[in-house]
Amino acid sequence: MTLQLAYRTVQETLLVLSPEILLLAVAIVMMTAAPFVRVPRRGWCGLSAVGLVASLLALLASRDVHPDVYIGAALNDALSFYVRLFVILTGLVLLGLAHREPPDDRAAEFFGSFLMIQAGTMLVAASNDMILLFVGLELVSIPTYLLLYLSRRTASTQEAVTKYFFLSIFSSALLLYGLTFLYGLAGTTNLKALSVLTALPYVPQLSLGLLAVLFLMAGLCFRVAAVPLHFYAPDVYQASPVVIAALLSWVPKVVGFVAMIRALTSVLAFKGLDDPLVHKTVLLCWIIAVATMTLGNSVALLQADLKRLFAYSSIAHAGYLMVGVTAAFAGGSHGSSFYFGVEAVLFYLAAYAFMTLGAFGVILALRKPDGRPVTTIGDLSGLGWSQPIVALGMTLCLLSLSGIPPLVGFFGKLQIFASVFSAASGDEAWSLQLLAIIGVLNAAVGAFYYLRIIVLMYFKTPSESVQAVGGWPVALATGACASLCLVSGIYSTPISRACRAAAVAANVRPIPENHDAPAVVVGARTEASPTGAARD
């Protein structure tokens, strides 16, 4: 590796990461200036919006910059671009929902932490290095502690913050332990180089690889609220403000599943279905998917509190997404099953953002006559008659979460389950087909508790009328999400194309014959990158 190549790669990496750098700079300025200047909440919120727009412009400006994938720490492929673009857009939606949340004396810390979470989410999507991946994950977790701490109001809130804090530290330790095993596989932290080196015959793939996958999945299961590290979610959601619950329902899923795709693609590169590591990884994902969606839907049936219900709903949707991950890696990290599975996961993440942020936006906008927020499904009784437009938005989001056509949630679930049937082949086809059947049955169970809310809104007499008091930013953000539930279902081509391109970019593609692959620095030794590795 020449000095000139290293210098150029560093420059290109900084350009690729300029959107995240901008967000972090704005967040640091806000938190540093807060003790010295008096700015109302609206001013900090506006500055956050400016930071997100500037980050969007930087992302578009750096679209054609591509650092060398074997020595660069960041990727600027279609997967990175799609996820980062979507994170910025949903960040603007979350800003609209949060514009009235923090008091003036805590607004700078609140919105600064929010921007750091956005930057961390984008950093995970752009990561091509285990160190950068872990930094991105922690850049999401640590500001989340602060957001939960700033919103502490009762003893139950403080308990939820403490529970989330210690469990998050535990999951980070598991994840870091898994990354150390990944490093032990080949002696490099570069994910693209790792994907090449793990294919070499002298690498102890099954022993170290299986340990790496186990600890990685354990750490990421906490992020996405999947079994067995799901149990914090209901208490944390219930004790948090609605805006924080909305953020927790969406952002960690993006972070967790994108990190899962990046890491598992590197571990399982160039391996087929007959490989024992692939078989055991798919089995692990199968078990997590079934347990997560079954537990989430079953317990959600018993909930009356809205935030607890959506917490268990979030767990169930993590299970559906795990079904897509199972399908994606059923044949290793190549072939049509990988493309269909990753495309389905990315599409469902987009659909889930519209559905869940819209539903939380409706809950945030409503108040009882005495000014208290709505907390139970009974509080929504008669909403269809007292607030018909608000009820229509909630209905679109709930029907989409139920998977009713022609809304986007239906096509998201359809892609997830279709990807499983597409991946079903060989002696293990029956297990994938069974997974799809279990998923369809869970979707039917999940539809019940969503439709129950709709029935209450239109066919139950309210004990007291609720009022819509969220303001125009909440109305705009919620209306956009509810409208996209319908529009993206009827015309999903743009999102589908972006997801398909991202799925192709996530794969490890062969190097052209005339490409001079750079050397990969592996610890104290240097290995030449063999033909058959990826170069985006």
C-alpha positions as CSV (number, residue, x, y, z in Angstrom):
1,M,0.0,0.0,0.0
2,T,1.6,3.3,-1.1
3,L,1.5,6.5,0.9
4,Q,-0.3,8.2,-2.0
5,L,-3.0,5.6,-2.0
6,A,-3.4,5.8,1.8
7,Y,-3.6,9.7,1.6
8,R,-6.2,9.6,-1.2
9,T,-8.3,7.0,0.7
10,V,-8.3,9.1,3.9
11,Q,-9.4,12.1,1.9
12,E,-12.2,10.2,0.2
13,T,-13.3,8.6,3.5
14,L,-13.6,12.0,5.1
15,L,-15.7,13.2,2.1
16,V,-18.0,10.2,2.4
17,L,-18.4,10.8,6.1
18,S,-19.0,14.5,5.7
19,P,-22.8,14.2,6.4
20,E,-22.1,12.6,9.7
21,I,-19.3,15.1,10.5
22,L,-21.7,18.0,9.9
23,L,-24.4,16.5,12.2
24,L,-21.8,16.0,14.9
25,A,-20.4,19.5,14.5
26,V,-23.9,21.0,14.8
27,A,-24.6,18.9,17.9
28,I,-21.4,19.9,19.6
29,V,-22.0,23.5,18.9
30,M,-25.5,23.3,20.3
31,M,-24.4,21.6,23.5
32,T,-21.3,23.9,24.0
33,A,-23.3,27.1,23.4
34,A,-26.3,26.2,25.5
35,P,-24.9,27.3,28.9
36,F,-23.9,30.7,27.4
37,V,-26.8,31.8,25.2
38,R,-30.5,31.9,25.7
39,V,-32.2,30.3,22.8
40,P,-35.8,29.0,22.9
41,R,-36.8,25.5,22.1
42,R,-38.0,26.5,18.7
43,G,-34.5,27.9,17.8
44,W,-32.7,24.7,18.7
45,C,-35.2,22.7,16.8
46,G,-34.7,24.9,13.7
47,L,-31.0,24.6,14.0
48,S,-31.3,20.8,14.1
49,A,-33.4,20.9,10.9
50,V,-30.8,23.1,9.2
51,G,-28.1,20.5,10.3
52,L,-30.2,17.7,8.7
53,V,-30.7,19.6,5.5
54,A,-27.0,20.4,5.3
55,S,-26.2,16.7,5.9
56,L,-28.5,15.8,3.1
57,L,-26.8,18.2,0.7
58,A,-23.4,16.8,1.8
59,L,-24.7,13.3,1.1
60,L,-25.8,14.2,-2.4
61,A,-22.5,16.1,-3.1
62,S,-20.4,13.1,-2.1
63,R,-22.4,10.5,-4.0
64,D,-19.7,9.8,-6.6
65,V,-16.8,9.5,-4.1
66,H,-15.7,5.9,-3.6
67,P,-12.8,5.1,-1.2
68,D,-10.8,1.9,-1.8
69,V,-12.9,-0.9,-0.2
70,Y,-9.9,-2.8,1.1
71,I,-8.2,0.0,3.1
72,G,-11.0,2.5,3.5
73,A,-13.1,2.6,6.6
74,A,-16.2,3.8,4.9
75,L,-18.4,2.7,2.0
76,N,-20.4,4.8,-0.3
77,D,-22.3,2.1,-2.1
78,A,-26.1,2.0,-2.8
79,L,-26.9,0.4,0.5
80,S,-25.0,3.2,2.4
81,F,-26.7,5.9,0.3
82,Y,-30.2,4.5,0.6
83,V,-30.1,4.0,4.4
84,R,-28.4,7.4,5.1
85,L,-30.9,9.2,2.8
86,F,-33.8,7.6,4.5
87,V,-32.4,8.2,8.0
88,I,-32.1,12.0,7.2
89,L,-35.7,12.1,5.9
90,T,-37.1,10.2,8.9
91,G,-35.0,12.5,11.1
92,L,-36.9,15.5,9.8
93,V,-40.2,13.6,10.6
94,L,-39.0,12.9,14.1
95,L,-38.0,16.6,14.5
96,G,-41.6,17.5,13.6
97,L,-42.9,15.2,16.3
98,A,-40.4,16.4,18.9
99,H,-40.6,20.1,18.4
100,R,-42.7,20.6,21.5
101,E,-41.2,17.9,23.7
102,P,-38.2,19.3,25.7
103,P,-38.4,22.4,27.9
104,D,-36.3,25.4,26.9
105,D,-33.6,24.7,29.5
106,R,-33.0,21.2,28.1
107,A,-33.7,21.7,24.4
108,A,-30.1,22.1,23.3
109,E,-29.1,18.8,25.0
110,F,-32.2,17.1,23.7
111,F,-31.8,18.1,20.0
112,G,-28.0,17.7,20.2
113,S,-28.4,14.1,21.4
114,F,-31.0,13.6,18.7
115,L,-28.5,14.7,16.0
116,M,-25.8,12.4,17.4
117,I,-28.2,9.5,17.2
118,Q,-28.9,10.3,13.6
119,A,-25.1,10.6,12.9
120,G,-24.5,7.2,14.5
121,T,-27.2,5.5,12.5
122,M,-25.8,6.9,9.3
123,L,-22.3,5.9,10.4
124,V,-23.3,2.3,10.8
125,A,-24.7,2.2,7.3
126,A,-21.5,3.6,5.8
127,S,-19.1,1.4,7.9
128,N,-16.6,-0.8,6.2
129,D,-14.6,-1.3,9.3
130,M,-15.4,-3.1,12.6
131,I,-14.1,-0.2,14.7
132,L,-16.2,2.4,12.8
133,L,-19.2,0.0,13.0
134,F,-18.9,-0.2,16.8
135,V,-18.4,3.6,17.1
136,G,-21.6,4.1,15.1
137,L,-23.5,1.7,17.3
138,E,-22.3,3.4,20.5
139,L,-23.0,6.8,19.0
140,V,-26.6,5.7,18.9
141,S,-26.6,4.2,22.4
142,I,-24.9,6.8,24.5
143,P,-27.1,9.8,23.4
144,T,-30.1,7.6,23.9
145,Y,-29.2,7.3,27.5
146,L,-29.1,11.1,27.7
147,L,-32.5,11.5,26.0
148,L,-34.0,9.0,28.4
149,Y,-32.4,10.8,31.3
150,L,-33.6,14.2,30.2
151,S,-37.1,12.9,30.1
152,R,-37.1,11.4,33.5
153,R,-40.3,12.4,35.4
154,T,-41.3,9.6,37.7
155,A,-39.7,6.7,39.6
156,S,-40.8,4.3,36.8
157,T,-39.0,6.5,34.2
158,Q,-35.8,6.4,36.2
159,E,-36.1,2.7,36.6
160,A,-36.5,2.3,32.8
161,V,-33.5,4.5,32.2
162,T,-31.4,2.4,34.5
163,K,-32.6,-0.8,33.0
164,Y,-31.9,0.4,29.5
165,F,-28.4,1.7,30.5
166,F,-27.1,-1.5,32.1
167,L,-28.6,-3.8,29.4
168,S,-27.2,-1.7,26.7
169,I,-23.7,-1.9,28.2
170,F,-24.1,-5.6,28.5
171,S,-25.1,-6.0,24.9
172,S,-22.3,-3.7,23.7
173,A,-19.8,-6.0,25.6
174,L,-21.3,-9.0,23.8
175,L,-21.1,-7.3,20.4
176,L,-17.5,-6.2,21.0
177,Y,-16.6,-9.8,22.0
178,G,-18.1,-11.0,18.8
179,L,-16.1,-8.4,16.8
180,T,-12.9,-9.7,18.5
181,F,-13.6,-13.2,17.2
182,L,-14.2,-11.7,13.7
183,Y,-10.8,-10.0,13.9
184,G,-9.3,-13.3,15.0
185,L,-10.7,-15.0,11.9
186,A,-8.3,-13.1,9.6
187,G,-6.5,-10.4,11.5
188,T,-8.2,-7.4,9.9
189,T,-10.9,-5.0,10.9
190,N,-11.8,-4.1,7.3
191,L,-15.1,-5.9,6.5
192,K,-14.5,-6.3,2.7
193,A,-11.0,-7.7,3.3
194,L,-12.5,-10.0,6.0
195,S,-15.0,-11.3,3.5
196,V,-12.1,-12.4,1.2
197,L,-9.8,-13.7,3.9
198,T,-12.5,-15.9,5.6
199,A,-12.8,-17.8,2.3
200,L,-9.2,-19.0,2.5
201,P,-8.8,-22.7,3.4
202,Y,-6.5,-22.3,6.4
203,V,-8.9,-20.0,8.3
204,P,-10.7,-21.8,11.2
205,Q,-14.1,-20.8,10.0
206,L,-16.4,-23.0,12.0
207,S,-15.0,-22.5,15.5
208,L,-14.2,-18.8,15.5
209,G,-16.9,-18.0,12.9
210,L,-19.7,-19.6,15.0
211,L,-18.5,-17.8,18.2
212,A,-18.4,-14.5,16.3
213,V,-21.9,-15.0,14.9
214,L,-23.3,-16.0,18.3
215,F,-22.0,-12.9,20.1
216,L,-22.8,-10.6,17.3
217,M,-26.4,-11.8,17.1
218,A,-26.7,-11.5,20.9
219,G,-25.5,-7.9,20.9
220,L,-27.6,-6.9,17.9
221,C,-30.8,-8.6,19.3
222,F,-30.8,-6.0,22.1
223,R,-30.7,-3.2,19.5
224,V,-33.6,-4.5,17.5
225,A,-35.6,-5.8,20.6
226,A,-35.5,-9.4,19.5
227,V,-35.8,-12.5,21.7
228,P,-34.0,-13.2,24.1
229,L,-32.9,-9.6,24.8
230,H,-36.3,-8.0,24.2
231,F,-37.6,-7.7,27.7
232,Y,-36.5,-4.1,28.4
233,A,-38.7,-2.7,25.6
234,P,-42.2,-2.6,27.2
235,D,-41.0,-0.9,30.4
236,V,-38.8,1.6,28.6
237,Y,-41.5,2.5,26.0
238,Q,-44.2,2.9,28.7
239,A,-42.0,5.1,30.9
240,S,-40.7,7.3,28.1
241,P,-42.4,10.2,26.4
242,V,-44.2,9.4,23.2
243,V,-41.5,11.0,21.0
244,I,-38.7,8.9,22.6
245,A,-40.8,5.7,22.3
246,A,-41.2,6.5,18.6
247,L,-37.5,7.0,18.2
248,L,-36.8,3.7,20.0
249,S,-39.2,1.9,17.8
250,W,-37.5,2.9,14.6
251,V,-33.8,3.9,14.9
252,P,-32.4,0.9,16.7
253,K,-34.0,-1.4,14.1
254,V,-32.3,0.4,11.3
255,V,-29.0,0.3,13.2
256,G,-29.3,-3.4,14.2
257,F,-30.4,-4.8,10.9
258,V,-28.0,-2.9,8.7
259,A,-25.2,-3.9,11.0
260,M,-26.4,-7.5,10.9
261,I,-26.4,-7.4,7.1
262,R,-22.9,-5.9,6.9
263,A,-21.4,-8.2,9.5
264,L,-23.0,-11.5,8.4
265,T,-22.2,-10.7,4.7
266,S,-18.5,-10.5,5.7
267,V,-18.6,-13.7,7.7
268,L,-20.5,-15.8,5.2
269,A,-19.0,-14.5,2.0
270,F,-18.2,-17.1,-0.7
271,K,-20.0,-19.9,1.3
272,G,-22.9,-22.0,0.1
273,L,-25.8,-23.7,1.8
274,D,-23.7,-26.8,2.5
275,D,-21.3,-24.9,4.6
276,P,-21.8,-25.8,8.3
277,L,-21.3,-22.1,9.4
278,V,-24.1,-21.0,7.0
279,H,-26.3,-23.8,8.2
280,K,-25.9,-22.9,11.9
281,T,-26.3,-19.2,11.3
282,V,-29.5,-19.7,9.4
283,L,-30.8,-22.0,12.1
284,L,-30.0,-19.4,14.8
285,C,-31.8,-16.7,12.7
286,W,-34.8,-19.1,12.2
287,I,-35.1,-19.7,16.0
288,I,-34.8,-15.9,16.8
289,A,-37.4,-15.0,14.1
290,V,-40.0,-17.6,15.3
291,A,-39.6,-16.8,19.0
292,T,-39.6,-13.0,18.5
293,M,-42.7,-12.6,16.3
294,T,-44.7,-15.2,18.2
295,L,-43.9,-13.7,21.6
296,G,-44.4,-10.2,20.5
297,N,-47.8,-10.8,18.9
298,S,-49.1,-13.1,21.7
299,V,-48.3,-10.7,24.5
300,A,-49.5,-7.7,22.5
301,L,-53.0,-9.2,22.5
302,L,-53.2,-8.7,26.3
303,Q,-52.1,-5.0,26.4
304,A,-54.3,-2.1,27.1
305,D,-51.6,0.6,27.4
306,L,-50.8,2.0,24.0
307,K,-47.1,2.3,24.4
308,R,-46.7,-1.2,25.8
309,L,-48.9,-2.5,22.9
310,F,-46.6,-0.8,20.4
311,A,-43.5,-2.1,22.3
312,Y,-44.7,-5.7,21.8
313,S,-45.7,-4.8,18.3
314,S,-42.2,-3.5,17.7
315,I,-40.8,-6.9,19.0
316,A,-43.1,-8.7,16.6
317,H,-42.0,-6.6,13.6
318,A,-38.4,-7.4,14.6
319,G,-39.4,-11.0,14.2
320,Y,-40.7,-10.4,10.7
321,L,-37.4,-8.6,9.8
322,M,-35.5,-11.6,11.1
323,V,-37.5,-13.8,8.7
324,G,-36.0,-11.7,5.9
325,V,-32.5,-12.0,7.3
326,T,-33.0,-15.8,7.5
327,A,-34.0,-15.9,3.8
328,A,-31.1,-13.6,2.8
329,F,-28.4,-15.9,4.2
330,A,-30.0,-19.2,3.5
331,G,-27.6,-19.6,0.6
332,G,-24.6,-17.8,2.2
333,S,-24.2,-14.2,1.1
334,H,-24.6,-14.6,-2.7
335,G,-27.3,-15.7,-5.1
336,S,-30.9,-14.7,-5.6
337,S,-32.0,-15.5,-2.1
338,F,-29.5,-13.0,-0.7
339,Y,-30.8,-10.2,-3.0
340,F,-34.5,-11.0,-2.3
341,G,-33.9,-11.2,1.4
342,V,-31.9,-8.0,1.8
343,E,-34.3,-6.2,-0.5
344,A,-37.3,-7.4,1.6
345,V,-35.6,-6.3,4.9
346,L,-34.8,-2.8,3.5
347,F,-38.3,-2.3,2.1
348,Y,-39.9,-3.4,5.3
349,L,-37.7,-1.0,7.3
350,A,-39.0,1.8,5.2
351,A,-42.6,0.6,5.5
352,Y,-42.3,0.2,9.2
353,A,-41.0,3.8,9.5
354,F,-44.1,5.2,7.8
355,M,-46.5,3.0,9.9
356,T,-45.1,3.3,13.4
357,L,-44.0,7.0,13.2
358,G,-47.4,7.9,11.9
359,A,-49.2,6.0,14.7
360,F,-47.0,7.5,17.4
361,G,-47.6,10.9,15.8
362,V,-51.4,10.5,16.3
363,I,-50.9,9.5,19.9
364,L,-48.6,12.5,20.5
365,A,-51.1,14.9,18.9
366,L,-54.1,13.9,21.1
367,R,-54.9,15.2,24.6
368,K,-57.8,14.6,27.0
369,P,-60.0,17.5,28.0
370,D,-57.9,18.0,31.2
371,G,-54.7,18.2,29.1
372,R,-53.4,14.7,30.0
373,P,-52.0,12.6,27.1
374,V,-53.9,9.5,25.9
375,T,-52.4,6.4,27.4
376,T,-54.7,3.4,26.8
377,I,-56.6,2.1,23.8
378,G,-59.8,3.0,25.5
379,D,-58.8,6.7,25.3
380,L,-59.2,6.4,21.5
381,S,-62.9,5.3,21.8
382,G,-65.1,7.4,19.4
383,L,-62.1,9.1,17.8
384,G,-63.6,8.5,14.4
385,W,-66.5,10.8,15.3
386,S,-64.8,13.4,17.4
387,Q,-61.6,13.8,15.3
388,P,-62.3,12.1,11.9
389,I,-59.2,13.3,10.1
390,V,-56.9,12.2,12.9
391,A,-58.7,8.9,13.1
392,L,-58.3,8.4,9.4
393,G,-54.5,8.9,9.7
394,M,-54.4,6.4,12.6
395,T,-56.6,3.9,10.6
396,L,-54.2,4.0,7.6
397,C,-51.2,3.4,9.9
398,L,-52.9,0.5,11.8
399,L,-54.3,-1.1,8.7
400,S,-50.8,-1.0,7.2
401,L,-49.3,-2.5,10.3
402,S,-51.9,-5.2,10.0
403,G,-50.8,-6.0,6.5
404,I,-54.1,-5.0,4.7
405,P,-53.8,-4.3,0.9
406,P,-53.2,-2.0,-0.8
407,L,-51.2,-0.4,2.0
408,V,-47.4,-0.5,2.2
409,G,-47.4,-2.9,5.1
410,F,-49.1,-5.6,3.0
411,F,-46.4,-5.4,0.3
412,G,-43.7,-5.3,3.0
413,K,-44.9,-8.6,4.5
414,L,-45.5,-10.0,1.1
415,Q,-41.8,-9.4,0.1
416,I,-40.6,-10.8,3.4
417,F,-42.5,-14.1,3.1
418,A,-41.9,-14.3,-0.7
419,S,-38.2,-14.1,-0.1
420,V,-38.4,-17.1,2.2
421,F,-40.2,-19.2,-0.4
422,S,-37.6,-18.1,-3.0
423,A,-34.8,-19.2,-0.7
424,A,-36.4,-22.6,0.0
425,S,-34.4,-25.2,-1.8
426,G,-32.7,-28.5,-1.2
427,D,-33.1,-30.7,1.9
428,E,-33.8,-27.7,4.2
429,A,-36.6,-26.2,2.1
430,W,-39.3,-27.5,4.5
431,S,-37.8,-25.4,7.4
432,L,-38.0,-22.2,5.4
433,Q,-41.5,-23.0,4.2
434,L,-42.5,-23.6,7.7
435,L,-41.0,-20.3,8.8
436,A,-43.1,-18.5,6.2
437,I,-46.2,-20.3,7.3
438,I,-45.5,-19.3,11.0
439,G,-44.9,-15.8,9.8
440,V,-48.3,-15.6,8.0
441,L,-50.1,-17.0,11.1
442,N,-48.4,-14.4,13.3
443,A,-49.4,-11.6,10.9
444,A,-53.0,-12.8,11.2
445,V,-52.7,-12.7,15.0
446,G,-51.1,-9.3,14.9
447,A,-53.9,-7.9,12.8
448,F,-56.4,-8.6,15.6
449,Y,-55.0,-6.1,18.1
450,Y,-54.6,-3.4,15.5
451,L,-58.1,-3.9,14.2
452,R,-59.4,-3.8,17.8
453,I,-58.2,-0.2,18.1
454,I,-60.0,0.7,14.8
455,V,-63.2,-0.9,16.1
456,L,-62.9,1.2,19.3
457,M,-62.4,4.4,17.3
458,Y,-65.5,4.0,15.1
459,F,-67.9,1.8,17.0
460,K,-67.4,2.7,20.7
461,T,-68.9,5.7,22.5
462,P,-66.2,7.8,24.1
463,S,-66.2,8.4,27.8
464,E,-64.6,11.7,27.2
465,S,-63.7,13.5,23.9
466,V,-60.0,13.9,23.1
467,Q,-58.6,16.9,21.3
468,A,-55.9,17.3,18.7
469,V,-53.4,19.8,20.0
470,G,-50.0,18.8,18.5
471,G,-49.5,21.8,16.2
472,W,-48.8,22.0,12.5
473,P,-45.3,20.3,12.6
474,V,-46.8,17.2,14.3
475,A,-49.8,17.3,11.9
476,L,-47.5,17.6,8.8
477,A,-45.2,14.8,10.0
478,T,-48.0,12.5,10.9
479,G,-50.0,13.3,7.7
480,A,-46.9,12.6,5.6
481,C,-46.4,9.2,7.2
482,A,-50.1,8.2,7.0
483,S,-50.2,9.3,3.3
484,L,-47.0,7.3,2.5
485,C,-48.6,4.2,3.9
486,L,-51.1,4.4,1.1
487,V,-49.1,6.0,-1.7
488,S,-46.1,3.7,-1.2
489,G,-48.4,0.7,-1.3
490,I,-50.0,1.7,-4.5
491,Y,-46.8,3.0,-6.1
492,S,-43.8,1.3,-4.5
493,T,-41.5,1.3,-7.5
494,P,-39.0,4.0,-6.4
495,I,-38.5,2.4,-3.0
496,S,-38.3,-1.1,-4.5
497,R,-35.7,0.0,-7.0
498,A,-33.6,1.7,-4.3
499,C,-33.8,-1.4,-2.1
500,R,-32.9,-3.7,-5.0
501,A,-29.8,-1.6,-5.8
502,A,-28.9,-1.6,-2.1
503,A,-29.2,-5.3,-1.9
504,V,-26.9,-5.8,-4.9
505,A,-24.4,-3.4,-3.4
506,A,-24.4,-5.3,-0.1
507,N,-23.2,-8.5,-1.8
508,V,-19.6,-9.4,-2.3
509,R,-19.1,-9.1,-6.1
510,P,-16.2,-10.4,-8.1
511,I,-13.4,-8.1,-9.1
512,P,-13.0,-7.6,-12.8
513,E,-10.2,-9.6,-14.4
514,N,-8.3,-6.4,-15.3
515,H,-8.5,-4.9,-11.8
516,D,-5.3,-4.6,-9.9
517,A,-6.6,-5.5,-6.4
518,P,-4.7,-3.7,-3.7
519,A,-2.8,-5.5,-0.9
520,V,-4.7,-6.0,2.3
521,V,-2.8,-5.2,5.4
522,V,-3.5,-8.0,7.9
523,G,-1.9,-7.4,11.3
524,A,1.8,-7.8,10.8
525,R,1.5,-9.6,7.5
526,T,0.3,-8.5,4.1
527,E,-2.0,-10.7,2.0
528,A,-2.8,-10.0,-1.7
529,S,-6.5,-9.7,-2.2
530,P,-7.5,-12.7,-4.4
531,T,-9.7,-12.3,-7.4
532,G,-13.3,-12.8,-6.4
533,A,-13.4,-10.1,-3.8
534,A,-15.7,-7.1,-3.9
535,R,-14.9,-3.6,-5.1
536,D,-17.8,-1.2,-5.1
